Structure formats: structure tokens, C-alpha cells
Amino acid sequence: MSQYFDMGEETLWNPSNGAAQLFVRQVRLYEDLLGIPSGIGPMENDECQVDPAAFETFVTALLTWRDRTQHRIIDALAAGFIATVLALADRARVDVRWPEPRVGLEGRTDIQVPAPPQQDWAGAARARARELDRAMAR
């Protein structure tokens, strides 16, 4: 069994039920965290529509949120979800707007003490999204 994430008549992703359920639950968690709708769902009869305009706004907010953190645990928890969202965004042809890279601690909301070394989380997310795209069935 599988479920479909569609944009109009185009299938963007056709994961197994388990992967789809986990992803949709994570989507709802991040909608709550960010305070905005994702443009994904609801899942009805094994099909879920993706609204590209709302999804684009969600992706931008998600990346902005991630950029404001400097915390290894948050990075570990969010990395797979962000990569999956980026792969889906690429397939939906949404304009992914990356935040300007932050230097230092100013403007950050979650900081691990002691602070981990600066890392290129955006580059890692792009690379992981490319990997996942190859594994995401249509």
C-alpha cells in the first residue's frame, strides 16, 4: 500500500503508508511550531494535494526557523524532515528562498551551550535532499 502526494494531476511522491504517515505527522508538528499551514493535505483516500503557494511559504519559514538555531540536537531532529521537504519542493517547482547565512549568535533562538562549531547546515540539507530525491518513488 502507498499514499500519494499530488499537485493537481501530477504525483510528486508516492511513499509507503508508514513513510507517508510519519511525514504528515511531522508536517503537522512543524505547522504548529511555525504557526502557518504547510499546504500539504489533508490525506484523504490515500491522496494528499500539495498547494504550491502555501508550500512555498512553509518551506521559506522552515528554513528561516532552522537558520536561527545553533543546536546539534535540533539539527539532528530536523535534518531528515528538512531534506524531505526540500526534495518535495524541488519536485513541486516552488521557489526555495534560503536565508542569508548567520554569523555569530545574534538573532538566534536556540543555542547549545557550549556552542557547536559553525557548520554549513544549508549545504548539508541540499546534499541530503538530492540523495533523498533519488529514493522517493513517484
C-alpha positions in Angstrom: 0.0 0.0 0.0 1.1 3.5 -0.6 -0.1 7.1 -0.5 0.1 9.9 -3.0 1.3 13.5 -2.6 -0.1 15.2 -5.7 0.0 18.7 -7.1 -3.0 18.8 -9.4 -2.8 15.7 -11.6 1.0 15.3 -11.1 2.2 12.9 -8.5 5.2 14.4 -6.6 5.8 11.5 -4.3 4.3 8.0 -3.7 5.7 6.7 -0.4 4.7 3.7 1.6 1.9 4.2 4.2 4.4 4.2 7.0 6.6 6.8 5.5 3.6 9.0 4.5 2.1 8.8 7.9 5.4 9.8 9.6 5.9 12.6 7.2 2.4 14.0 7.6 2.7 13.9 11.4 6.0 15.8 11.2 4.3 18.3 8.8 1.6 19.0 11.4 4.2 19.4 14.1 6.1 22.0 12.1 2.9 23.8 11.1 2.2 24.2 14.8 5.8 25.2 15.6 5.9 27.8 12.7 2.3 28.9 13.1 1.5 28.6 9.4 -0.1 26.0 7.2 2.1 23.8 5.1 -0.1 23.5 2.0 0.1 19.7 2.4 -3.0 17.7 3.0 -5.2 16.5 4.4 -4.7 12.9 3.4 -8.0 11.5 2.0 -8.4 8.2 0.4 -4.6 7.7 0.2 -4.2 11.0 -1.7 -3.0 14.4 -0.5 -2.9 17.6 -2.5 0.0 20.0 -2.2 -0.8 23.7 -2.6 2.4 25.1 -4.2 1.9 28.7 -3.0 1.2 27.7 0.7 4.0 25.1 0.5 6.5 27.7 -0.8 5.7 30.0 2.2 6.0 27.0 4.6 9.4 26.0 3.1 10.7 29.5 3.5 9.6 29.7 7.1 11.0 26.3 7.9 14.5 27.3 6.5 14.4 30.6 8.3 13.5 28.8 11.6 16.3 26.3 11.1 18.8 29.1 10.3 18.0 30.7 13.7 19.2 27.7 15.6 22.7 26.6 16.6 21.9 23.4 18.4 23.2 19.9 17.5 20.1 18.1 18.8 17.6 20.3 16.9 19.8 19.9 13.8 19.7 16.1 14.2 16.0 16.0 14.8 15.1 18.4 11.9 17.7 17.4 9.2 15.8 14.5 7.7 12.5 16.3 7.6 14.0 19.4 6.0 15.8 17.3 3.4 12.5 15.5 2.5 10.7 18.9 2.3 13.4 20.3 0.0 13.2 17.2 -2.3 9.4 17.6 -2.4 9.7 21.4 -3.0 12.0 20.7 -6.0 9.5 18.4 -7.5 6.7 20.9 -6.9 8.9 23.6 -8.6 8.5 26.0 -5.7 10.9 28.9 -5.2 13.1 27.9 -2.3 14.3 31.0 -0.6 17.3 30.4 1.5 18.0 32.8 4.4 21.3 34.8 4.4 23.8 32.8 6.4 24.1 33.9 10.0 27.4 34.5 11.7 27.6 34.5 15.5 24.8 34.2 17.9 22.8 37.4 17.2 19.2 36.7 16.3 19.4 33.0 17.2 16.6 31.4 19.2 18.0 28.1 20.2 21.7 27.9 21.2 23.5 24.9 22.5 26.0 25.7 25.3 28.8 25.4 24.7 28.0 26.4 21.1 28.9 23.9 18.4 31.2 25.0 15.7 29.6 26.8 12.8 28.5 24.3 10.1 27.1 24.6 6.6 23.7 23.2 7.5 22.2 24.6 4.3 24.8 22.8 2.1 24.2 19.6 4.0 20.4 19.9 3.6 20.8 20.4 -0.2 23.0 17.4 -0.5 20.7 15.2 1.6 17.7 16.4 -0.4 19.4 15.3 -3.6 20.1 11.9 -2.1 16.5 11.5 -0.9 15.1 12.6 -4.2 16.6 9.6 -5.9 15.0 7.3 -3.3 11.5 9.0 -3.4 9.1 7.0 -5.6 6.7 8.8 -7.9 
